[in-house]
């Protein structure tokens, strides 16, 4: 789902809020979450799951040896049990 679609769906569910209000809240939320992830913290969203970013500094080897050290950055998402159950229900239908 694209950013614009998220804003539209939320604005429809909150008719007393404008799309601009919704977009601003999402922008602030994204900023807060980004800062926490950069600090190595996890983002836990109830009923959705846990998101974290891990950074590893590694010594390059083989063909990449000329770079010395490499930084590997990857994200991890661990779905909540409730989300896993909902996903299993959809697959079974």
C-alpha positions in Angstrom: 0.0 0.0 0.0 1.4 3.4 -1.0 1.7 6.4 1.4 -1.1 8.2 -0.4 -3.5 5.2 0.0 -2.8 4.9 3.7 -3.6 8.6 4.2 -6.8 8.3 2.2 -8.0 5.2 4.1 -7.3 6.7 7.5 -9.0 10.0 6.5 -12.1 8.1 5.5 -12.2 6.4 8.9 -11.7 9.7 10.7 -14.0 12.1 8.9 -13.4 14.8 11.4 -9.7 14.9 10.3 -8.4 16.3 7.0 -6.0 14.4 4.8 -3.4 17.0 5.7 -3.9 16.3 9.4 -3.5 12.5 8.8 -0.4 13.1 6.6 1.2 15.2 9.3 0.6 12.5 11.9 2.1 9.8 9.6 5.1 12.0 8.9 5.7 12.6 12.6 5.3 8.9 13.3 7.7 7.9 10.5 10.2 10.4 11.9 9.9 9.1 15.5 10.2 5.5 14.3 13.2 6.2 12.0 15.1 7.9 14.9 14.4 4.9 17.2 15.5 2.4 14.5 18.7 4.3 13.9 19.4 4.1 17.6 19.1 0.4 17.5 15.7 0.3 19.2 12.7 -1.9 18.1 9.3 -0.7 17.0 6.5 -2.8 18.4 3.1 -2.3 17.0 0.4 -4.2 18.9 -1.3 -6.9 16.8 1.1 -6.3 13.9 4.6 -7.2 15.2 8.1 -6.0 15.9 10.4 -4.2 13.5 14.1 -3.7 14.0 17.1 -2.7 11.9 20.4 -4.5 12.5 23.8 -3.2 11.4 26.9 -5.4 11.2 30.4 -4.2 10.4 32.2 -7.0 8.6 35.6 -7.5 7.3 35.4 -7.9 3.5 37.0 -10.9 1.9 37.5 -12.4 -1.5 36.6 -10.1 -4.4 35.5 -7.4 -1.9 38.7 -7.4 0.1 39.8 -4.2 -1.5 37.0 -2.4 0.4 38.4 -3.4 3.8 35.3 -3.3 6.0 31.7 -3.4 4.9 28.6 -2.4 6.7 25.7 -4.7 6.3 22.2 -3.2 7.1 19.1 -5.4 7.2 15.7 -5.2 8.6 13.8 -7.8 10.6 10.1 -8.1 11.0 8.6 -10.5 13.5 4.9 -10.7 13.1 2.7 -10.9 16.2 0.9 -14.1 17.0 -2.5 -12.5 16.2 -1.3 -11.4 12.8 0.1 -14.9 12.1 -3.3 -16.4 13.0 -5.1 -14.0 10.7 -2.7 -14.8 7.9 -3.3 -18.5 8.3 -7.0 -18.0 8.2 -6.8 -16.2 4.9 -4.5 -18.9 3.4 -7.0 -21.6 4.3 -10.0 -19.9 2.6 
